[in-house]
Amino acid sequence: MLTKQETGRQLLHVGIGLLTGLFIYLDILTPLALFLLIIVGLLASLLSKRIRLPLFSFFLDHFEREEQKKAFPGKGVIFFFIGVLFAMKLFSKDIALAAIMILTLGDSVSHLVGERFGQIKNIFNGDGKKLLEGTLAGTMAGFLGAVLFVPAPEALLGSFSAMLVEVVKIDLNENTVDDNLVVPLVAGAVIFLLRKYSFL
């Protein structure tokens, strides 16, 4: 069921992602600044378990999932920025921006559409709850964002591959790898390989 809090969470994800992409495009947000932002976020996450932090705790109250408030407050945003940092360091600027747009738009739209309109079970998700309509909508949304920075075939295949992997649970020592890490890395890698080996 798509709750008001979850809708707000996904819209916040989109807003943060679009601003992040804009700041990277304008060379305002550098890898070093992003790294420092991640460190601040981790410190805020630790402190928020003990005391209320003026801005951080407000966002936790209104947008954080209940299970994360005690386990890892702010996990989604922190891992989002880690995924963005990896993309910036591993790929050229245009590919990194495309990967960030796929993460920003594709991931959120897939959740919103899947929860609201999804009916068809996604065969790649095993026993999970992610539905085919969400994957297709996420692919299209990611494509529309990525095509601003890379050619259309690269944008489409990068987005489709990332959304396909997004529905598959990737386990590491019994812990599922966060989508915010997997999606930009897969999207960027697919676009990079397509370009390097001239598949298109």
N, C-alpha and C positions, 0 to 999 in steps of 0.2 A: 504493500500500500504506500502510495506517494504522499507523505505527510508535508505539512506546511514548512516544517523545519528542514526536511530533506530538500524540498524545492528551493528554499532560501540558500541552503548549503551549496547546491549545484550552481545557482545563479551567482553566488559569491565566487565560486571557482572560476566561472567564466569572466567575471569582472577583473579578478586578480590576474588571470591569464592574459587578457587583452591588454591590460596596463603593463604587465611584464614584457609582453611582446613589443609594445610601442616603445618602452624605455630602452630595450635592447636594440631595436631598429634605429633609434636616435642616438645610440652609443652613450646613453645616460647610465644604464645599468651594466657594469662590467662584471667579469667573473669574480674578481676580488670582492667587489661590493656585494655580490650575490652570496659568496662564501661567508662574509661577515654577517649578512642577514640571516643565514642558516644558523650560525653560531648563536646569535641573539635569540632566534626562535627556539633553539634547544634549551637555552638557559631559562627563557620564559616558560617553557613547558615544564621544566623541573620545579621552578618556583611556584607555578600556579597550583601545584599539588598541595602547597603549604600555606600560601597567602593569595589574596585576590589582587590581581594586577589590573590597573584601571582600564586599559583598552583590550588587552588579551583576554581577560576573564569575561568581558562583555561579549566578545565574539564566541567564546566557548559556550556561554549560556544560551546564545541564540542559534548557533549554527553547528556546534559539535555533536557528533553522535554520542549517545549515552555511554556506550561501551568504551569509548575512547577517552572520556573525561577523567576516568580513574587510571586507565592503562597507559595512555600516551596522549595527553592533551595537545591539540594542534597538529597531530600527526599528518593529516592530509595536506595542509599548507606547507609544512616543513618538507615532506617528501616531494611535493610539487616542485619546490625550489631546488631540491637536490637533483630531480630529474632534469630540470631546465639547465642547471649547471653542467651536468654531464653532457647534455646536447651541445651546449656552447663550447665545451672543451674538445669534444670529439669530432664535430662537424663544422663545415664552413658556415658562415653567417646565414646564408639563404636557406640551407638545409635545416639548421638549428631553428630558425624562425618557423619554417614549415612544420617541423616536429612539435614545436610549442603550440602552434595553432591546432594541430591534430589532438594534442593532449587537452588543450583548453576547451575546444568546441566538441570534438568527437566524444571524449569521455563523458562530459556532462550531458550532452544531448542523448547519448545512448541510455544513460540512466533515466532521464526524464521521460523519454518516449517509451522506453521499455516498461517502466513502472505504470505509466498512464494508459498506454494503448496496446501494450504487448499481449499477444495471445499464443504465438507460435513458439514452442520450446526450441532453444538453440542447441543443435546437436553437439556443438563443441564445448558446451558448458557442463556436461555430465549431469550431476545432481543439483547443480546451481540454479539460481533463479533468473539469470539473464536471458532475455528473449530476443528472437530474431529481428523483430521490428526495431528494437533498440539498437542492435548492431548495424542494421542497414541505415538507420537515421544518423547514427554516429559517424558512419563512414562518409555519408554525404556532407554532414556538417564539417567534419575534419577536412574533407576535400576542398570545400569552399574557402576555408581559412588558409589551407596550405597553398592553393593555387595562386594566391597573391604573391608568393615568393619563389615558387618553382613551377616548371611546365606542368600542364594538366595531367599527362600520363603518370609522371612521378608523384604528383599530389594524390591521384586516385589510388594508385597501388600502395603508396606509403600509408594512406589513411585506412584502406581496406585491410592491409596486413596488421596494422596496429590494433584495429578494432577486433580482428579475428583473435589475436593473441590476448587481447583484453578480457575476452570471455573465458579463456583457459586459465585455470588455477595453476600457477607455477609455484611449487613448493620447494623450500630450502630449509633443511633441518626442521621439518614439520611446521614451518612458518610460511605463510603465503607471501610471495614477493608483491610489494605494493604496485598497483596499476600506474601510479605517478612516476615510477621508475621504468617500468616495462614499456609503456606506450611511446614515450619520446625516443627511447633507444631503438625500438623496433622500427618506428616510422623513419627515423634518421638513417638507420642502417640500410633499410630497403631503398630509400632514395639515393643514398651514396653508392650502393652496389649497382643500381640501375644506370646511374651516370657513369661510373667507372668502367663498367663492362659494356656500355652502349647497347643494352638490351632493347632499347626503344629507338 
